């Protein structure tokens, strides 16, 4: 940016020009993100669980994130087949193949679904299993984690998925 001013001295017809110093603004990339949120559910032995999360790039530059799900220690059972999927329409159902990384532009967010299988035997009512979803920035190595817990129940466990989709509406 540079300002230019023009003026005439009193009694003169000569136009004088004055220029300011050149000012440059440099925007430095800021890399930050959020991963939300910890989940707790009731489940039954042998069930495949699905847990929803959201990854948001809160920085001002595009960043790529490595994604992983892992069992935690100190609980009652281990999940098998832990995977991370996109949930593009945020309906709680995995969209496409499992992923291990994803890129987001500044201000963008994406739904994620973590899936895992609870053992069919060797678990009792009240047992719980924990897993950790981790997202790591490939640019600055910042890490965010969510911890999910499934508690085994001897009651009926219902999974209800709600979605709202309207392509047109009656305005009468």
DAHUPE-V996209 format. One record per helix or strand. SS is the DSSP state (A for helix, B for strand). FROM is the first residue (numbers start at 0). LEN is the number of residues. Records with the same first field share a line. If there is no record, write none. Layout:
SS: FROM-LEN, FROM-LEN
This chain:
B: 3-5, 14-5, 32-4, 38-5, 47-10, 62-9, 79-7, 94-1, 100-4, 108-9, 127-10, 142-10
